[in-house]
């Protein structure tokens, strides 16, 4: 890897994403990086310095979001749920500089799931080779956690146990992911004695789709939170129970649109795993309410540019209003 001490002669490395094969500029001004310095780095270190305006804008926006919501503080350990898709891969790259900026440690974890016999993240998949290669070039430790239980069958068991409610495979998929990630995070916390947070690559699209889907299902209006504390919970699968340990989940990409993520990765020459093409229950397939919500908002977006931001903003205002009403009730 690059000698950071030598790199400091040319730029502030806290505002650069440093890979083995290239350097990506997160904030050119804060990095104090002129074109002349970029040329010198390329000459002395033998790797390209890539400047993408889109990558810079995404990085700066994420930075403001992290500070504004106190998602990360110095010396945190951040466990990134890495599927290798565009969102989680972008998350891994924009968080990399925080190792120098805040002194955090980053661990990348991929969950190998069984989706009715389909295993998009098994070791022999080309996508997994891509994931491992990115982690190696970023010098970020990567681990694969495996579960052989069929998430489709698990959701069928839940649906049979709970009459009137049909659980999608996505529900059990998220339960297994969280179970494995929280166990890993808990062990890491005990070993290191530091705060451990789990980071997911949920985007603006994920958030706005969630809000609309909740409305269409007749559920309370809820948005995805930038940071959320989850308490211990037990999921009963009849023959066995899964205990979900307490954890802190952060979502640094919530203000970022997927089109900006794709554009930034393309401009930087970062190849990502099209993992959604591998899952038969992904948003791109099937006929779920979430898929319909995504389609509706995508159509509206052509006419109303900021419709997704407006949907999320309305949800947050509604949630705040409800919270204030409850607080007033307690004051009586």
QUIWO-V27505 format. One record per backbone hydrogen bond with DSSP energy under -0.5 kcal/mol. NH is the residue of the N-H (numbers start at 1). CO is the residue of the C=O. If there is no record, write none. Layout:
BEGIN
nh=NH co=CO
nh=NH co=CO
END
This chain:
BEGIN
nh=4 co=2
nh=7 co=3
nh=8 co=4
nh=9 co=6
nh=10 co=7
nh=11 co=7
nh=12 co=31
nh=13 co=11
nh=15 co=12
nh=16 co=13
nh=17 co=24
nh=18 co=16
nh=19 co=17
nh=19 co=22
nh=20 co=137
nh=23 co=48
nh=24 co=17
nh=25 co=50
nh=26 co=15
nh=26 co=24
nh=27 co=15
nh=31 co=27
nh=32 co=29
nh=33 co=28
nh=34 co=32
nh=38 co=34
nh=39 co=35
nh=40 co=36
nh=41 co=37
nh=42 co=38
nh=43 co=39
nh=44 co=40
nh=45 co=41
nh=46 co=42
nh=48 co=21
nh=50 co=23
nh=50 co=48
nh=51 co=49
nh=52 co=50
nh=56 co=52
nh=57 co=53
nh=58 co=54
nh=59 co=55
nh=60 co=56
nh=61 co=57
nh=62 co=58
nh=63 co=59
nh=64 co=60
nh=65 co=61
nh=66 co=62
nh=67 co=63
nh=68 co=64
nh=69 co=65
nh=70 co=66
nh=70 co=67
nh=71 co=66
nh=75 co=102
nh=76 co=73
nh=77 co=195
nh=78 co=76
nh=78 co=105
nh=79 co=77
nh=79 co=197
nh=80 co=78
nh=80 co=107
nh=81 co=79
nh=81 co=199
nh=82 co=80
nh=82 co=109
nh=83 co=81
nh=89 co=85
nh=90 co=86
nh=91 co=87
nh=92 co=88
nh=93 co=89
nh=94 co=90
nh=95 co=91
nh=96 co=92
nh=97 co=93
nh=98 co=95
nh=99 co=96
nh=100 co=97
nh=101 co=97
nh=102 co=98
nh=103 co=98
nh=104 co=98
nh=105 co=76
nh=107 co=78
nh=108 co=141
nh=109 co=80
nh=109 co=107
nh=110 co=143
nh=112 co=110
nh=112 co=145
nh=113 co=111
nh=114 co=149
nh=115 co=113
nh=115 co=118
nh=116 co=114
nh=118 co=115
nh=122 co=119
nh=125 co=122
nh=129 co=125
nh=130 co=126
nh=131 co=127
nh=132 co=128
nh=133 co=129
nh=134 co=130
nh=135 co=131
nh=136 co=132
nh=137 co=133
nh=138 co=134
nh=139 co=135
nh=139 co=136
nh=140 co=135
nh=141 co=106
nh=143 co=108
nh=145 co=110
nh=145 co=143
nh=147 co=112
nh=151 co=114
nh=151 co=149
nh=154 co=150
nh=155 co=151
nh=156 co=152
nh=157 co=153
nh=158 co=154
nh=159 co=155
nh=160 co=156
nh=161 co=157
nh=162 co=158
nh=163 co=161
nh=165 co=162
nh=167 co=165
nh=171 co=168
nh=172 co=168
nh=173 co=169
nh=174 co=170
nh=175 co=171
nh=176 co=172
nh=177 co=173
nh=178 co=174
nh=179 co=175
nh=180 co=176
nh=181 co=177
nh=182 co=178
nh=183 co=179
nh=184 co=180
nh=185 co=181
nh=186 co=182
nh=187 co=183
nh=188 co=184
nh=189 co=185
nh=190 co=186
nh=191 co=187
nh=192 co=188
nh=193 co=189
nh=197 co=77
nh=198 co=248
nh=199 co=79
nh=199 co=197
nh=200 co=250
nh=204 co=256
nh=207 co=203
nh=208 co=204
nh=209 co=205
nh=210 co=206
nh=211 co=207
nh=212 co=208
nh=213 co=209
nh=214 co=210
nh=215 co=211
nh=216 co=212
nh=217 co=213
nh=218 co=215
nh=219 co=214
nh=222 co=220
nh=228 co=249
nh=230 co=228
nh=230 co=247
nh=233 co=244
nh=235 co=242
nh=236 co=234
nh=237 co=235
nh=237 co=240
nh=239 co=237
nh=242 co=235
nh=243 co=241
nh=244 co=233
nh=244 co=242
nh=245 co=243
nh=247 co=230
nh=249 co=228
nh=249 co=247
nh=250 co=198
nh=251 co=226
nh=253 co=200
nh=254 co=251
nh=256 co=253
nh=261 co=257
nh=262 co=258
nh=263 co=259
nh=264 co=260
nh=265 co=261
nh=266 co=262
nh=267 co=263
nh=268 co=264
nh=269 co=265
nh=269 co=266
nh=270 co=265
nh=271 co=269
nh=273 co=84
nh=275 co=273
nh=277 co=274
nh=278 co=275
nh=279 co=275
nh=280 co=278
nh=282 co=279
nh=285 co=282
nh=292 co=288
nh=293 co=289
nh=294 co=290
nh=295 co=291
nh=296 co=292
nh=297 co=293
nh=298 co=294
nh=299 co=295
nh=300 co=296
nh=301 co=297
nh=302 co=298
nh=302 co=299
nh=303 co=299
nh=303 co=300
nh=304 co=300
nh=305 co=303
nh=307 co=304
nh=310 co=306
nh=311 co=307
nh=312 co=308
nh=313 co=309
nh=314 co=310
nh=315 co=311
nh=316 co=312
nh=317 co=313
nh=318 co=314
nh=319 co=315
nh=320 co=316
nh=321 co=317
nh=322 co=318
nh=323 co=319
nh=324 co=320
nh=325 co=321
nh=326 co=322
nh=327 co=323
nh=328 co=324
nh=329 co=325
nh=330 co=326
nh=331 co=327
nh=332 co=328
nh=332 co=329
END
